[in-house]
Amino acid sequence: MTEEDALDFAIVVYREDDRWEAELLPVALTSDLRGLIKALRQQPSESGTIGLVAVGDEFFVALRVLPDRVDVFLSDISASWDYPLAEQVLEYLDIPIPDEDELDEILQDEETALPAGDLSIFADLGLDEMELGILSGDIDLLPEDMLSSIAARLGFSEPFERAIESVFG
């Protein structure tokens, strides 16, 4: 897949009868954090519901909706300058949107992404903070490739790939 082919998509992942399932959500949810959380809450699941969102070739958001909380992870803070979903995630996390100079100072002019949110979002499922941080910081991977790697690591690669096929054909 080339960068020109990159599309926005949102997928809900959940466990049903001890099996992972994944379904495509409306593309409008790729720019609406509240709507996304609401949609994820509507899907019953044995171990919480996971939302995976890719916005073009720019960034991804991972969410985990559990009965008592919602964990959120944003792959790149700088996306908040141009994309409503990234901005909404930072607001949800109560993180100020950095300006370009602040971000350059933090990253010391390295070409990398700066994630925000809960790096341990999937730790109990087998993807630790360090792995998620390394994966989200790989600027050579497209967001859907990063999410595909996460799906494989967490054990729901097949249903995730079926949902992706419905997006990309």
N, C-alpha and C positions, 0 to 999 in steps of 0.2 A: 504494500500500500504506500502510495506516495503522499507527501504533505498536501498536495492539491486534493486528494481523496478524503482527507481527514474530515470527519463529521462530528457534530455534537450528539451525544447519546446519554441516556440514563437507564440503568438496569437495577432492578430489585433482585436480591438473592436471599433465599430463605430455606429453612429446612422443613420438610414435610415427610412424615413417615420414615424418618432417619435417612432421607435422601435430600441432597441439595437441589434446588430448583432456581431458575433464573428467568425473569421476564423483562421485556422492554417496557419502559415507562414513556409517557408522552414527552416529546422533545422540548416542550415548553418548560418542563421542570429543570432543564439545564441552566435556567437563569432565575430560578425561584426557590430559594432555600426553604422557606416556610412550607410551600406547596410540596416540596420534595419530602420533607420530614413528615408531613401529613399523609402523603401517599405511602410512605414506608410504615407508618403506624397502622395503617389499614390492612396490612398484610400479616396475618397471624403466622407465627413461627415458633418452633421449639426453643431456639436459642437466640432470639433477637433477629432483627432484619438488617440486612446490609444493603446500602445503596452505593453504587459506583457510577460516577459521572465523568465523562470526558468532554472537554470543550475544545473542539478542533484539534490543532496540534500544539496547543498552548499549555494546558494544565489538567489535572484531575482532582476530584473531590471524592473522598470515601466517607461514608456515614455508617454508624452502627446504632440502631434504635433498639434499646433494651427497655424492659418495663419501667425502670427507675431513672433512666438517663438517655441522653443522645450524645454520642461521641462523634467528633467531626475532625477530618484531616484534609488539609489543602496542600497540594504538592508544590505550589510556588506563590509566595506572597505578592510578587510583582504583578501577577495577573489581576490583582485588585485594581490596578490603574485603568484597565480597559474592559473588564468583564464583571457584570452585576453579580453573578454567583460568587465569584472570589471575594468581592467587596462584602457581600452579605455574610460569608463565612467568617471573615475577619471581625465584622461587627458582632456576630453571634459569639465568637471567642473573646470578645472585648479586647481586641488587639488593634492598635492604631495603624492606619495605612501609612507605611513609610514613604517618604519622597525618594526620588532617585538618588540623591546624594547620601541619604541615610543608608539605603540599601547597598550602594557602592562601598560605603565605609564598612558595613557589616561583612560583605563578601570579599572585600579587599580586591575588587576588580577581577575576581575569578569568574569564569563562565560557568555558573552553576545555578541551580534553583534553591530557593530558601523556603522550606516547608513550614507550616504552622499547624497547630492543633495537637491532637492526641496521637503521638507516634506509637503508643502501645495499644492502639485501637483493635489490633488483631493478635496481640501477644498470646492471649489464652487459646487462640486457634492455631498457633504455630508460626506466626510471622512476627519476629521481635522488632523492637524499635530501630536497632541498627540496620537490619535488612530493609525495612521500609524507608528509612532515611537515605540509604545508598541508592535504592531503586528510584525514589522520587527525585534524587539529585542527578540522575543520569540524563543529561541534556540531549544525548544522541537518540534516546528512545521517545517515540510518540506516546501520548497519554494512553491510547488504547493498548499499546504494547506493555506499558507498565501495569495497567489493570489486568491484562491477560496473565502476566507473571504473578500478580497477587492472587488471582483466581486459581492458578495452578498450584501455588504454594499452600493455599487454604483448602484445596481439595474439591473445588467446584469448577474446574476447567471446562468439562464437557457442557454443562448447562450454560455457562457463561459464553462459550464459543457459539452455541446454537443461537443465543440471543443476539450476539454480534452479527452472525450471518444474516439475521432478519434486517439488520441495519445496512450492511454492506453488500448483501446479495451473494 
